């Protein structure tokens, strides 16, 4: 608010963590070792915050038993099951921050909603699930993947916003 941070909480959730969940689930369910790029591809193609009609995507990886390269069909149900607890943790963190938000800002948040940025904000139906969980309007950034980097760049370059960067630095200590 007014160029400063009112309240913050570092949460270890995001797109990379969702990718790690997918890597782990594919390894357990299909005995297939995949990399981060393949997990991201699966997340983009099949990731959803709500159950959807079963779909499949074919990916390549290394068979855990033989050690040889192989192709495997991954189901959207398997992806949903590995992501949903994680998504609920994200919603719980949002609620926790909202509960700690000063009353003066509550009206603004109620009027304008909350904003999602970053690649994970593109998970299918995530905004709707957050809206249902919080009762607030949820806006997804126009360019969610680049918005975080552009915002940090603006903070670094703009002398009026440098205090925000120092606020963030002080919180991490």
N, C-alpha and C positions, 0 to 999 in steps of 0.2 A: 504494500500500500504506500502510495506517495514515493515510489522509488526505493522502498526498503522492504526487508523481510519482516513480516509480522509474526509468523510462526512457521516452524519447519520441523521436519522429522525425516531422518535418513532411513529409507527402507531399501532393503536389498532385493527388490523386485524389479523386473524389467524384461525386455526382449531376450537378453542373453540368458537369463535364468529360465525363461520358458524354453529356450533352445536346449539348455542342459536337461530340463525335465523330459523333453522329447528324446534326446540321445539316450537317457537312462531307460525310458519306457521301451524304446525300440530294441535296446540291448536285452532287456528282460523278456519282452514278449516275443520277439522274433529271432533272438540269438544273432543279431546283426549289429556290427559296429559301424556307426556312421559319424561323419564329422559335423562341425558347427554349420557349415554352409548347407549341407543336406538337411539338417534339422531346421534351419531357417526356412528353407524351401518348403518343407512339410508344414511348418507353422503357417506360412503364407497361403498355401494351397488348401489345407484341411483344418487349420486352427479355428475354433469357434468357442464362444463363451456359453453357448446353448447347444443342446443336442441337435444334430441335423440329420437329414437323410444320409444314409451310409454312402460314402464316396471312398475311392481308393486312389492312391498315387504310387507309381512305381519308382523306387529309388535303388541306388547301388551302394554297396558297402562291403564289409569283410565278414564272412561267416565266422562266428565265434568258435564253432566246433572245429571246422576244417582249416580255417585261416585263409581260405580262398575267396576271391571276389565273387559276389553274387548279386542278383536283383531280387527285390522283395516288394510285394504290394503292401502298403501301409494303409490301415483303415482310419477313417475319420473318427470312429468310435474310440479307438485306442488313443488318438491324439486328444480328444475331448476329455477322456478319463484321466490322462496324465496332467492336463492343464487346469481342470476345474477347481481343485483345492487351492492351487496357487492363485487363481483369479479371485477366489473368495477372500484370500489373504490380502490381496490388493484392495478390495472393497472394504474390508475391515480397517485397513490402514487409513483409507480416505475418511471413513466415519470417525476414526479416532482424532484425526487432524481437525475435522469439522467441529467436533465436540470441544476442542481446545481453542477454537477461533474466537477472538473477541466479539462481543455482541454488536459492536459498531460496524463490523464488516459482514455480519450475517445477512443483512438486508441486501448488500451488493451481491453476495454469493447467491442468494435466493433469486434475485432479479436476473442476473447474468449467467448463472450456472458455473460449472467447473470446466476446465479445459484440459484435454488430453493431448500430449505430445509424444514424440518418439515412435519408433517403428511398431512397438507392441500395441499402440493405440489403434492400429489397423486390424487387430484380431476381430474377426467377424462377430458382430453382436455384443462386443465388449461395452460400448457406450450405452447400449440399451440395458444391459445387466447392471451397470453402475447406476444408471438413472433409476432403475427399479429398486436397487438397494439403498439409495440415498434420498430418493424423492426429488432430486434436483435435475435441472436441465444439464445435459452433458454435451459439450462442444468438442469436436475433434479438429485439431489444427489443420489449416489448409494444406500445409506441407509438413506433416508430422515428423518425417524422418530428418529433415534439415532444420526444423524449428529450434531444436535444442542447441545445435552448433551455431546457428545464426544469433540466438539470444546470448550465448556466451561471448560470441564475437562482439556483439553490441556492448555488453558490459565492460569488456576489456578496452574497447576503443573510446567509449564515451566517458569523459571526465566526471560528469554528473552521476554516473552509475557506478563508479569505482568503489564507493562505500558498500555497495551490495556485494561485490567480490570479496571485500575484506570481512563482511558479515559472515559469508559462507565459510571462509577460511577459519574464522574464529570458532565456528560451530563444530568443526571437524576435530578440534583439539581435545 
